[in-house]
Amino acid sequence: MSARLRAATLALACLFAPLASHAQPARQSEPARAQQQPGGQQAQNSSAALAPLPADKTTRHEIKLPDGRTLAFLATAGSIRLSDRETGAPVADMAFLAFELDAADRAQRPVAFAMNGGPGYASAWLNLGAMGPWRLRMDEEAARPSAPPALAPNAQTWLPFTDLVFLDPAGTGYSRTLGGDDARKWLWSVNGDVDSLATTIRRWLEERGRGASPVALVGESYGGFRVPKIAHRLQTDQGVGVRALALVSPVLDFGRFNARNILFDHVARLPSFAAAARSAASRADLADVEAYARGDYLADLMRGVNDPQTLARLNARVAQLTGLPTDVVARHAGRVPLEAFVNEMARAQGKIPSLYDARVLGLDPSPHGSWPEADDQMRLGLHAPIVQAMVGLYRDKLEWVVPQGRYQFQNEQAGRRWDWGERGRQESVRDLQRAMALDPALRTLIVHGLTDLVTPYFETQLVLDQFPRTGDPARLRFEVYAGGHMFYSRDDSRTRFFEDGRAMIAGEALRR
């Protein structure tokens, strides 16, 4: 595999880890599985070798917002230990960062649990980019490693309408896996991850007397995949009701990776390719592309690659929509791979688009190469500022310092070792259906960015077209904002997300 293709593939793998070759154990609830966790001397020795995380620390803060409001809130940095119920041996220390409005009715206020994806990412993207009380610039000009990690009050923080708990899955942020390889194998699996996070949410609510608080779950990317599973697990196993879900740039069905679904993948990506080429400002700008993608484009793809008339028609239309040279499109018989689009879109400028937002261009280190080789500007360009901003937040504002501890923003080992079971069969559509059917009051907001090439919005639209609506159909809303995977890097889209999130949690009619 060329270096360029490896680079593009790695960017995808950071959100959707490589296919595991070993089978995944059958689904079990966390308490039952915890009894099977590696206890005994190995787990105890592993735990003893690590200095314990600091005790939970609560500090008081105020931020002044541009509209003159002052928000007074409590911030708690801490952790919850998960242990083997039978032996008492530690399995994981799950770090959390909680922000609670300093209000008399705090015990009844909504509380939103937020997590990012990977698998293998800590929750800093949603915290510093969209929902938390302090925000780090994440626009195109700030997406470079030397950008200052300066935090400013977030005018779109969700704190006015819900308390916030940011969860770092095991092995990310300051969360730790304990108990050796067997514990990591459980924690770094589809089911083990869901169990550990659902248990952490229940424990946080119970230990802080928040059982009466309406609960919301917010997940980005792989986090959007895990949220419906966590919601259903909370309802049916942990004894916790959930009022609202927000799925940010999610993949709902990993069946897209099956070879038999390759035509579906081309259809799903075409509108995002066109959005990047047109600099589309809204989904309305792509109505013709969506109609073509699910109509004539799909029909021509189904005719195969051996009909010259079909290929000529297909190549001309795809070239027109994507802005790619016709010879490049023809080379791929109208079925333009992601890597080819990325490599060719801005070649004339000597630049290369980010997979996470194709309108963000970075310098191409190999402008004459055949495959993309650049580090992704939006993902890796923001890595260093986010890490330093989080370390500074913990140290200076929250006064929670982990001795000799590294803040693990991205744990590549977790991503590479993730136990998917049969990846092509992993989906959370049924979990979402079952959770919403079980609780007619549960509301779901699904949001995407127009120019996200990693989790294209039209893919989710095609999945939702097959999603039976039960109860009030208005309680499931799908929105597409300007921007990419991290659309909240743009002020207007972050404001829309704030407004739609507030309406979802308040039970109001969502944006149409």
Secondary structure, DSSP 8 states (H G I E B T S, - for coil): --HHHHHHHHHHHTTS----SS-------HHHHHHTS--HHHHHHHHHTS------EEEEEEEE-TTS-EEEEEEEEEEEEEE-TTT--EEEEEEEEEEEE--TTGGGS-EEEEE--TTTB-THHHIIIIISSEEE--SGGG-STTS---EEE-TT-STTT-EEEEE--TTSBT-EE-SSHHHHHHHTBHHHHHHHHHHHHHHHHHHTT-TTS-EEEEEETHHHHHHHHHHHHIIIII-----EEEEES---BGGGGSGGGHHHHHHHHHHHHHHHHHT-SSGGGGHHHHHHIIIIIHHHHHT-S--HHHHHHHHHHHHHHH---HHHHHHTTT---HHHHHHHHTGGGTEEE-SS-TT-EEE-S-TTSSS--S--TTTTTTHHHHHHHHHHIIIIIS----TT---BSB-HHHHHH-B-SSGGG-B-HHHHHHHHHH-TT-EEEEEEETT-SSS-HHHHHHHHTT----S-GGGEEEEEESSSTTGGGSHHHHHHHHHHHHHHHHT-----
